[in-house]
Amino acid sequence: MTEATMVAGSKSEQAYRAVKARIVEGTYTPGYRLVLGSIAKDLGFSVVPVREAIRRLEAEGLVTFERNVGATVAGIDPTEYLYTMQTLSIVEGAATAMSAPLIDPAAVARARAVNEEMRECLEHFDPVRFTQLNQHFHSVLFEHCPNPHILDLVHRGWNRLAALRSSTFRFVPGRARGSVEEHENLLKLIETGADAEQIEKAARLHRTATLDAYLAQTN
């Protein structure tokens, strides 16, 4: 690989990350037309790396090409979101329960600090920031899972949610406060050494409650 190719690849990666971030965060909304020249000018790149980035995003399902329109941001598939959340509720519940005996007081304190940030975020609600903190909170709880296959499924679920641009709290901001309280309940169960079945059920119901709130809002 030549130095020029490496530089081009680097710019392509930067363009990919920049455009994907804008899609995930909602700056580029579903149906938004992605004009290559405008994006390239904004990023300070040529059109070539931006075109490569758009092709990658098309392969991931975040971008579609429409005849006589060009590249646009893909819509959110509610069925895919439903299946992802249902699956994640099962595997994340299991991972959290298996992790619980391995979570030390320092990790619990770290998770609680993140949850307090989420509580503060409720005052001037930022759904993207809240979602980032939410992922951080849950990662503290499930990352100790000793089963690498289950952990891999959890990571896949979170990655799929990111691809679906599912800051669910953008659509159901009222769900955020209940989510914070349920987080505290999960931490108390872990601190008091509750049995695995109880922790798994609490984690699973926490996830499905968010799904139910989303479905109620969109139906």
C-alpha positions as CSV (number, residue, x, y, z in Angstrom):
1,M,0.0,0.0,0.0
2,T,1.5,3.4,-1.0
3,E,1.7,6.4,1.3
4,A,-0.9,8.1,-0.9
5,T,-3.3,5.2,-0.5
6,M,-2.8,5.2,3.2
7,V,-3.6,9.0,3.4
8,A,-6.7,8.6,1.2
9,G,-7.8,5.7,3.4
10,S,-7.3,7.8,6.5
11,K,-9.4,10.6,5.0
12,S,-12.1,8.1,4.0
13,E,-12.2,6.7,7.5
14,Q,-12.5,10.3,8.9
15,A,-15.3,11.1,6.5
16,Y,-17.0,7.8,7.4
17,R,-16.9,8.5,11.1
18,A,-18.0,12.2,10.7
19,V,-21.0,11.4,8.5
20,K,-22.0,8.4,10.6
21,A,-21.9,10.5,13.8
22,R,-24.2,13.1,12.2
23,I,-26.6,10.4,11.2
24,V,-26.6,8.6,14.6
25,E,-26.9,11.9,16.5
26,G,-29.8,13.1,14.3
27,T,-28.1,16.0,12.6
28,Y,-28.8,14.2,9.3
29,T,-32.4,13.0,9.7
30,P,-34.1,10.2,7.7
31,G,-34.6,11.4,4.1
32,Y,-31.9,14.0,4.3
33,R,-30.1,14.3,1.0
34,L,-26.3,13.8,1.3
35,V,-24.7,16.1,-1.2
36,L,-21.2,14.9,-1.6
37,G,-19.7,18.2,-2.6
38,S,-21.2,20.1,0.3
39,I,-20.1,17.4,2.8
40,A,-16.6,17.4,1.3
41,K,-16.3,21.2,1.6
42,D,-17.6,21.1,5.2
43,L,-15.0,18.4,6.1
44,G,-12.2,20.0,4.1
45,F,-11.7,16.9,2.0
46,S,-12.1,16.1,-1.7
47,V,-15.2,14.3,-2.9
48,V,-13.4,10.9,-3.3
49,P,-13.1,10.0,0.4
50,V,-16.6,11.2,1.1
51,R,-18.0,9.0,-1.7
52,E,-16.1,6.0,-0.2
53,A,-17.6,6.8,3.2
54,I,-21.1,7.0,1.8
55,R,-20.7,3.6,0.1
56,R,-19.7,2.1,3.4
57,L,-22.7,3.6,5.1
58,E,-24.9,2.3,2.3
59,A,-23.6,-1.2,3.0
60,E,-24.5,-0.8,6.7
61,G,-28.0,0.3,5.8
62,L,-27.7,3.8,7.0
63,V,-27.8,5.4,3.5
64,T,-29.9,4.6,0.5
65,F,-29.6,5.7,-3.2
66,E,-32.8,7.0,-4.8
67,R,-33.1,7.5,-8.6
68,N,-33.0,11.1,-9.6
69,V,-32.2,12.1,-5.9
70,G,-28.9,10.5,-5.0
71,A,-27.8,9.4,-1.6
72,T,-30.2,10.0,1.3
73,V,-30.3,9.0,5.0
74,A,-32.3,5.8,5.4
75,G,-35.4,5.7,7.5
76,I,-35.5,3.8,10.8
77,D,-37.0,0.3,10.4
78,P,-39.4,-0.1,13.4
79,T,-39.5,-3.9,12.9
80,E,-35.7,-4.2,13.1
81,Y,-35.8,-2.0,16.2
82,L,-38.4,-4.3,17.8
83,Y,-36.4,-7.4,17.1
84,T,-33.1,-5.8,18.3
85,M,-34.6,-4.7,21.6
86,Q,-36.4,-8.0,22.2
87,T,-33.1,-9.9,21.6
88,L,-31.0,-7.4,23.7
89,S,-33.4,-7.7,26.6
90,I,-32.7,-11.4,26.8
91,V,-29.0,-11.5,26.2
92,E,-28.2,-8.3,28.2
93,G,-30.4,-9.6,31.1
94,A,-28.4,-12.9,31.1
95,A,-25.0,-11.1,30.9
96,T,-25.9,-8.7,33.7
97,A,-27.0,-11.6,36.0
98,M,-23.8,-13.5,35.2
99,S,-21.7,-10.4,35.8
100,A,-23.3,-9.5,39.1
101,P,-21.1,-11.7,41.4
102,L,-18.0,-10.3,39.8
103,I,-18.9,-6.6,40.1
104,D,-16.9,-5.1,42.9
105,P,-17.9,-2.0,45.0
106,A,-15.6,0.2,42.8
107,A,-17.5,-0.8,39.7
108,V,-20.9,-0.2,41.4
109,A,-19.7,3.2,42.5
110,R,-18.6,4.0,38.9
111,A,-22.0,2.9,37.6
112,R,-23.8,5.0,40.2
113,A,-21.8,8.0,39.3
114,V,-22.8,7.6,35.7
115,N,-26.4,7.2,36.7
116,E,-26.2,10.5,38.7
117,E,-24.9,12.2,35.5
118,M,-28.0,10.8,33.8
119,R,-30.2,12.2,36.5
120,E,-28.6,15.6,36.1
121,C,-29.1,15.4,32.4
122,L,-32.9,15.2,33.0
123,E,-32.9,18.9,33.9
124,H,-31.9,20.1,30.4
125,F,-32.6,17.0,28.5
126,D,-30.2,16.0,25.8
127,P,-31.3,12.6,24.3
128,V,-28.0,11.9,22.6
129,R,-25.9,12.6,25.7
130,F,-28.4,10.6,27.8
131,T,-28.1,7.6,25.5
132,Q,-24.3,7.7,25.6
133,L,-24.4,7.7,29.4
134,N,-27.0,4.9,29.3
135,Q,-24.7,2.7,27.3
136,H,-21.8,3.5,29.6
137,F,-23.9,2.6,32.7
138,H,-24.9,-0.8,31.2
139,S,-21.5,-1.6,30.0
140,V,-20.2,-1.5,33.6
141,L,-22.8,-4.1,34.5
142,F,-22.4,-6.5,31.7
143,E,-18.7,-6.3,30.8
144,H,-17.8,-8.8,33.6
145,C,-19.9,-11.5,32.0
146,P,-17.7,-14.6,31.9
147,N,-19.4,-16.1,28.9
148,P,-17.7,-14.5,25.8
149,H,-20.5,-15.7,23.4
150,I,-23.2,-14.0,25.4
151,L,-21.1,-10.8,25.7
152,D,-20.5,-10.8,22.0
153,L,-24.3,-10.9,21.4
154,V,-24.8,-8.0,23.8
155,H,-22.2,-6.0,21.9
156,R,-23.8,-6.8,18.6
157,G,-27.2,-5.7,19.9
158,W,-25.8,-2.3,21.1
159,N,-24.0,-1.9,17.7
160,R,-27.2,-2.6,15.9
161,L,-29.0,0.0,18.0
162,A,-26.4,2.5,17.0
163,A,-26.9,1.7,13.4
164,L,-30.6,2.1,13.8
165,R,-29.9,5.6,15.3
166,S,-32.0,4.6,18.2
167,S,-31.7,7.4,20.7
168,T,-35.0,6.0,21.9
169,F,-35.2,8.8,24.4
170,R,-35.5,11.3,21.6
171,F,-38.9,9.8,20.9
172,V,-40.0,9.0,24.5
173,P,-38.2,11.6,26.7
174,G,-40.7,10.8,29.5
175,R,-39.2,7.3,29.8
176,A,-35.8,8.7,30.8
177,R,-36.7,9.4,34.5
178,G,-38.1,5.9,35.0
179,S,-34.9,4.5,33.4
180,V,-32.7,6.3,35.9
181,E,-34.8,4.9,38.9
182,E,-34.6,1.4,37.4
183,H,-30.9,1.7,37.2
184,E,-30.6,2.4,40.9
185,N,-32.8,-0.6,41.6
186,L,-30.5,-2.8,39.6
187,L,-27.5,-1.5,41.5
188,K,-29.2,-2.2,44.8
189,L,-29.9,-5.8,43.7
190,I,-26.3,-6.3,42.8
191,E,-25.0,-4.7,46.0
192,T,-27.3,-6.8,48.2
193,G,-26.3,-10.1,46.5
194,A,-29.7,-10.8,45.0
195,D,-30.0,-14.1,43.2
196,A,-29.3,-14.3,39.4
197,E,-32.9,-14.9,38.4
198,Q,-34.0,-11.7,40.2
199,I,-31.3,-9.6,38.6
200,E,-31.9,-11.1,35.2
201,K,-35.6,-10.4,35.4
202,A,-35.0,-6.8,36.5
203,A,-32.5,-6.1,33.7
204,R,-34.8,-7.7,31.1
205,L,-37.9,-5.8,32.2
206,H,-35.9,-2.6,32.3
207,R,-35.1,-3.0,28.6
208,T,-38.6,-4.1,27.6
209,A,-40.1,-1.1,29.4
210,T,-38.2,1.2,27.1
211,L,-39.4,-0.8,24.1
212,D,-43.0,-0.7,25.3
213,A,-42.8,3.1,25.8
214,Y,-41.4,3.5,22.2
215,L,-44.1,1.2,20.7
216,A,-46.9,3.1,22.6
217,Q,-45.6,6.4,21.2
218,T,-45.3,5.2,17.6
219,N,-48.5,3.2,17.3
